[in-house]
Amino acid sequence: MYDLLIIGGGPSGTSAGVYASRKQLKTLFVTKDWGGQSTVSPDIQNWIGTPSISGDQLAKDLRGHLEAYAEGVVDIISDQTITKLEKTGETYTATLSDNSTHEAKAILISTGSQRRRLSIPGADTFEHKGVTYCASCDGPVFAGQDVAVIGGGNAGFETAAQLLAYAKSVTLLQRGPAYKADPVTVEKVLAHENMTGILNAETTAVEGDKFVSGLSYKDLETGEEKTLAVTGIFAEIGMIPNTNFADGIVERDQYNRIVIDPWTQKTSANNVWAAGDCTNVKYHQNNISAGDGVKALEDIYVTLKAK
């Protein structure tokens, strides 16, 4: 019987794991991968305290930090996922992908999410060679260049706003006849002199040689095929939270993100907390996720040991 089961090896789960070990909270830590979404980024420039770090190195650092404190307190199981989570009386039982089962008094879900990926010719070929899914991680690399954003929701326009700080120009493509972002956001971002928005634009292919040199799109009003010369393509077409295993345990919103109390990170289920990109927080960043993981662990410790 564990005091706590932490699910997920990204910034939120690892931060919580470090705090759990220092507080001597008997914990089982389960993750399939370390580092979260940023492992694909060649150069992360906004991880506080480190001006520049690769996603791969960030993952190694997170794992190393937890392992340095884990002995005798936190049991780590890597390369496994949770396939089922069940409430058994006052505790929870988790089934792993190797069919083993483990019981804990409390759960912290920090399984993150995955970005919905472009499914057009060239998207996979040029990933990390001009195609990217993280403006905060990779945006500064494209300073002084012409770039495109695919997606007309709030995330797309917020990405465009970030890129306008250093890109030569930003063109946003929306597949439908209207932008989905808040009207005030649309108006403010499109007012920038280096910003262009294109409606009814269905992106059809990524072009390039060794690196991205442009993209092709279809004008859905005229049927005409057009090309746009850009060296960077930022896809903001949605997120897929990794929360299916928690179905029936915790409340999720219409996007399958776990609904939390932002004051404590508590979910709708007794003794279940969640942190990071799998939750319905407004902003998704490594630093925010790490802080939310710590916040959750502090509340978990007080709940289990002091209440």
N, C-alpha and C positions, 0 to 999 in steps of 0.2 A: 504493500500500500504506500503510495507516494502522497506527499502533501500537495504537490503541484505537477501537472503535465503541461509543458510548453510545446506548442506545435509550430514549427517554422524557424528557419535559420537565417532570416534576414536581419536588418538592423533592429527591429522591434523585439523579435524573439531573443536574439543574442544579448541585447542590452538587459532584458528581463532576466535572462539566465545568469549573467554576471552578478546582478543584484541578488538573485535568489541564492547563489553560492556564498556570497559575502554575508548574507543574513542566516546562513545555515538552514535553509528551507529545503527539505528533502525533495528533489525534483527529478523528473524524467524529461529529457529534452530530445525531441524527435524532429528530424529534418531530412528532406530528400536532397536539398542543395543548400549551399551556404551563400550568403551575400545578397539574395534577392534579385530584383530586376537589373540592378546596376552592374552585374557581373559582365554584361555585354559591352559596357562602355570602356573605350580605351583610355579616356582621360576624364576623371571626375574632378571638378575644380571647386565644388561647393560643400565638400565634407569638412565640417568645421575642425580646424586645427591642422589640416593637411591641405596645402595649396594645390597639390596635384597628386592623384592616385588613380591607378587603373582599377577597373571593376574587379578583376581577378585578384589583385593585391588586397583590395578592401575585403573580399570574401575570406582570404587567408588570415587577415588581421582580426576579423571578427571571430573566426574559429579559434585562433590562437589565444585571444583574450579570454574567451570562455574556458578553454581547456586549462589555462594557467590557474584558474580558481576552482575548477570543477571537482577535483579529486575528493572522493568520500562524501560529496554532497549532491552533485548533479551527475546523473548517469546520462551519457550521450549516445543516442542511436542515430547514425547517419545512413543515408541512402534508403530511407524508408518513408512511406507516407501513411497517413491515417485514412483507412477506408471506411471506418464506421465509428461513431461516437454514440454511446448509450448511457442513459441515466439509470443507475442501479441503486435504488433506495436513496441514501444521502450522498452517494459518491457517483463517479463516472467511470465507465469502462471503455477503453479505446482499443480497437482492433487495427493492427498494422498490416501493411502489404505483405508481410511474411506470415500472416495469420496468427501472430502472437497477440496476446491480450494483456493490458496493463490497467491498473486501477489507481485512481487519484481522487483526492478530496476536492481539488479545484483544477480548473482548466484555463489556460491562456491560449487563445487562438491568434496566431500571428503568421498566417499562411500567405499573406500578400495577395497579389493579383497578377494577371498577365495582360499585356496590351494586345488588343485585337490587331492582328497583323494584316498588312496589305497582301492580297492574293491576286497579284497581277504580274505579268512577265517582267523579270528584272528585279523585283523587290527583294527576293532572297539573295540573288547574285550580288547586289550592291549594298546589302546590309553592312554597316560599319565602313562603307566606302562612299558615303553620301546619303544613304537611307538610314534614318535614325528614329527612335521612338521616345527620346528624352531631350527636350530643349534645355532643361536645367543642367543636364550632364554634358551635352555635346554642343550646345549652341555657340559658345565662344570660339569654337574651332572654325566657325564659318564667318568670322568677322570680315566685313568688307566685301562679302559675296552676295550673289542673288540666290535666294532660297524660296522654297514653297512649303506651305502647310496644307495638308489634306485633312479636311474635317471642319465643319462650320458650327460646331457647338461651343460651349463655354471654354472647354479645354483647348480647342483649336485657336480661338481668339486670344486666350491667355498666353498660349505658346507664341502666337504672332507678336503679341505685345512684348514678350521677352526678347524675341529675335530682333525687333526693331531697334533695340538698344545698341546693336553692333553690326547687323547685316546691312548690306548696300540697299537691298530691296527685299520685300516679303510679298509673295502672292499666295492668297488663300483660296482654295478650291472647295466649293460646296456642291455635292451631287444634286441636291434638290433645288426647288425654285425659291427657297427662303432660308436664311440663316437660322440656326436653332439656338444660338447664344442669346443672352439677355439683350434687348434692344439698346440699352444704354451702353453696353460693352461693345456691341457692333458699331454703333455710331462713333464712339471714342477712338477705337482702333483704326477704323477705316478712314478717319479724318487725318491720320498721319500721312505726310507727303510721300513717304517711301512705301506705302501700303496699297495693295490692290486686292480686291475681292472679285471672284468670278463665280457666278451662280450657274446651275444646270451644267456642271462640269464633271463628267465621269472619268476619273483617271484610268487609263487603259494600259500604260506600260512605263517602266523606268528605262531611260536611255543612258548609255555610257560606254566607255572602253575599259580602262582600269578603274575609273571612278565615275560617279554620276556626272552627266553633262546636260541632262534635261529630262523631261517627262512628256508623255503624250496623253491627251485627254479628248474626249468626245463631247462636243457641244450638243446637249440633249434637245435643244430647241431647233437647231438647224440640221443636226446629224453630221456636221462637219468634224473631221479629225484635225486636231491642232497640236502644236508642240510648244513647250515652254522651256527656254534655256535657263537652267538652274544647276548649281553644284551641290545643293543640299535639299533633302526632302524630309520633312518632319510629319509623321503620321499620327494623327489624333482622332482615331475612329472608334474609340471606346475601350473600356477595360472589362476584363472577365475575372471577378473575384474567385479565389480558390476556396470556396466555402460549401461545396455540395455535401461534404461528409457531415456537416453540422445541420443539415436539413431536419426540421422537427425538434431540434434542441434549442436553437436561438432564433429570435426574430430577425428576418432579413428584409431589406427594402426591395423596391421593384427592380433594382439592378443586381440583386443577390448579395449586396454588401451587408455585413452584420451591423445591426443598429446598436449603438452604444450610448451610454451617458458620458459625455466628454469630460465631466468633472472627475470620474473615477475609472473610466473604460469598462464599466460593468455592462453586461448584456442583459437581455430579458430573462435569462436562466439563472437560477441560484448558483453562486460560486463559479460562474463562467465569465471570464473577461475576454476582451479582444483588443488588438492594437495593430496599427499599421494600415497598409493599403487594402486589407480585406474588410475594413470598416467603412462606415458612411461619413468619414471626416471630410472636410471641404478641400484640404490641400494634401497632396501626396508627395512627400520628400523623404529622403533618407534620414535627415536630421529630425524631422517631425516624428517619423516612425520610431526612431530610437528613444526620443523623449516620451512618447506615448507608452512604449514598452516599460520604461522605468516607472512611469506614473501608475500603470496597471500593477506592477509588482509591489509597489509601496502599498497600494490598497489591498492587494491580495494578502500581504503579510499581516497588515493590521486586522483584516477580517478573520484570518485563520488563527492568529496568536493573541489578539487583544480584545476581541469582541465575543 
